[in-house]
Amino acid sequence: MEKILIVEDDRQVQKALRRLFESEGYSVEIAADGASGLEAFRSAPPALVILDLKLPKMSGRELCREIKKSTPSLPIIVLSALADEADKVLLLELGADDYVTKPFSPKELMARVGAVRRRFAQPAVPDTYSFDDVVADFSKMEVTRAGKPVTMTPQEFKILKYFARNPERVIPRKELLNEVWGYECYPTTRTVDTHILNLRHKLEKNPANPVHLRTVHSAGYKFIP
């Protein structure tokens, strides 16, 4: 029986989530604040984390950052009453895998959980992946280019890893949003273009004439190792 860790300080929401996930065959551990959530994660890592943002003792943002720093492959779904677009973008940049706004539909939440778990169940990419003069260590979240460290955000790592899983395939922007951000209601695909542009500047020898991260006009992007 796989375990879901729920980090949530509202008791009514705790009860509702426990009933929902136990009815789907999961075991459930609940932490009422960020510090105890971090302790629960460290003592027995779950299959997935449901994380509120406004938590006592340690914020949801900080907890998300700490968990992803330790275990990048652990799925995290943020569940919060905050609906501001800047909050959503920030959490996704910190490494959260999806964002559901309260009040939430149990059916939608379970669909999001299923989608996130399917993404993480995709064929594994080797921990160390290289192309040209770039070497990525996905387990350590480290990248070097020509032997020099490259600073990457968690979201940039996710994009690069998705490309590594799907080499030489045209990937539409919407697919990147759904599969990498896990956020089907994202308001614009421009954020994809911005992230690809950043990756080109970091990984391509000539960002203006990219060899590896190519645009396929009116279709999306293609990664050529």
N, C-alpha and C positions, 0 to 999 in steps of 0.2 A: 504494500500500500504506500503510495507516494505521499510525501508531506508537503503541505502548503504552509508557509509562514505568513501570518497576517499581522502587520504592525499598524495598529489602529487604536486610538484612545476612546472612541465613542462606543459604549457598551452595547447599544442597540445595533449598531453596525457590526460589531464583533459577533453578536448572536446571529444576525442575518447571514453573515458570510460563513460562519461555522455550519449553519444548517445547509446552505447552498453547496459548499464543497464536500461536506460529509455525505450529502445525498448523491454526489457524483463519484463517491468511492475514494475520496482523498482522506488522509488523516490531517488534522489541523492543529497548528500551534499558534497561540495568540500572544503577542507582546503589546503592552499598553503604552509604551514609550520608546523613543529611539534607542536609548542606551540598552534596555533589555532586549530590544529587537536585534541589536548588534551582537549581544551576548548569545542569544538563541541561535543566530546564524553561525557564529563561530563554534558553538558546542556541537551542533548537528545540522550541517547545511541542508536546506530543503530542496525540493524540485523546482519551486517557484516562490517568489515573494510578492505579496500584495501590500503596497506601502502607501500610507497616508502622508500628506505633506506637513500638516501642522501637528507636530508631536511635542510632548514635553521632553526635557532633558537632552535630546538631540533631534535636530530637524530632519524631516524626510529627505531634504536635499543632501545633507551631510551623510546620512545613513546610506543613501543610494550611492554616493561617491565612494564610501568606504567599502561597501559590498562589491562594487564593480572593480575597484582597485585590487581587491583580493581574489575575486572569482568572476572574471569577465563573462564567462559562459553561463552564469546563473540568471535566468529571466526575471525581470522586475517589471511589474505593472503598477503604475501610480494610480491611486484612487483618491480623488480630492475634490473638495467643494470649490477650489480655486479654478476659474475658467479662463483666466487671462492668457492670451496667446503667448506672451513673453514667458510665463511660467512653464507652459507646455514645451516651448522650444528649449528652455534652460534644462528641464528634466531630461529631455531626449539627448541633449548635448552631454549631460553628465553620465549617460549610459542607460537610462531607463528604456525599456523595450516597448512600452505602450502607455497610454494615459487615458483613464476613464473618469469622467466628471460626475460627481454626486449631484442630485440623486441619480442612481444608475439602474439600468434594467438588468436583472439577473441573467436573462437570456443573452444580452449583449456582452456582459462580463465573461460568461462562459465561452462565448464565441471568440472573444479576444484572447482568453487563456489558451484555447485550442489553437488559434493562429500563431501565437508566440511559441508554443511548444512545437508546432510543426516546423517553424523556422529553425529552431535549435536542433531538430531531429534530422535536418538535411545532411547529405553526405559530408563527412568531416573534411576539413582542409588541414593539411599537416601543420603542426605548430610553427614550423619554420618554412616560409614560402619565399622564393626569390624569383626575380625577373630583372634582366639587364643588370644594373649595379645596385638594385634595391633588394634588401633582405628584411623581411617582416617576421617577427616572432610574435604570433598572436597570443600565445599563452602568457607572455610577459608584457604584451602591449608595447613592444619596442620596434622601431624601424630605423634602419641605417641606409644611407645612400652614399655609395663610394666610400664606405667605412665610417661615415660621420653620422651621428645621431640626428634623427628627424623628429621634431615635436609634432605629435598627432593628437587630435581630440578623440574621445571614445567613439563618436559618431563616424569620424573618418576611418577608424579601424573597422567599424562594421561595414562601411561601404566597400573598403578594400577587400575585406574577407568575402563579401557577397560576390564581388567581381571574380575573386580567385575561385569561387565555387562554380562560376558560370563563364569561363573564358570563351572568347570569340563568339559570344551570343549577343544579339541586340537586345538590350534591356530597356523597356520603356520607362520613362520617368515615374509614371504612376506605380509600376511594379516596384521600383526602388523605394518609393514612399511607403507602400504597403508592407513590403518584405523586410526592409531595413529599418525604417522608422516604426513600422507596425501601427501606423496612424492613418486610417483610411479617410478620415475627414480633414486631412491637412488642407489648408485653404489655397495653397499655391504650389506649383512645381518649381518655382524659382529657387526655393531653398536647395533643391537637388543641384541645379546649375551652379549655385554658389559653392556648394561643397566639392563638386567635381573640379571647379576652377581652382579652389584651394589645394586639392590633391595634385593637380597638374603642376602648380608652382612648387610643391614640395617634392614630387617624385619624377617629373619629366625633365630631361635635359634642356628641352626647348618648349616651355609651356604654350607658346603661341602656335607651335606646330607639333602637337602631341603625337607620340608614337604608340603609347600604351592605352591611354584613356581617350578614346576617340568619340566624337560626336557623329551620330548617324542622323542626318537632318530629317525632321518630321517623324522620327521613330524613337530615338533615345540615345543610349550610349553602348559602346562595345569595348571590352577590355581585351587587349592583345598582349599576352605575357612577353 
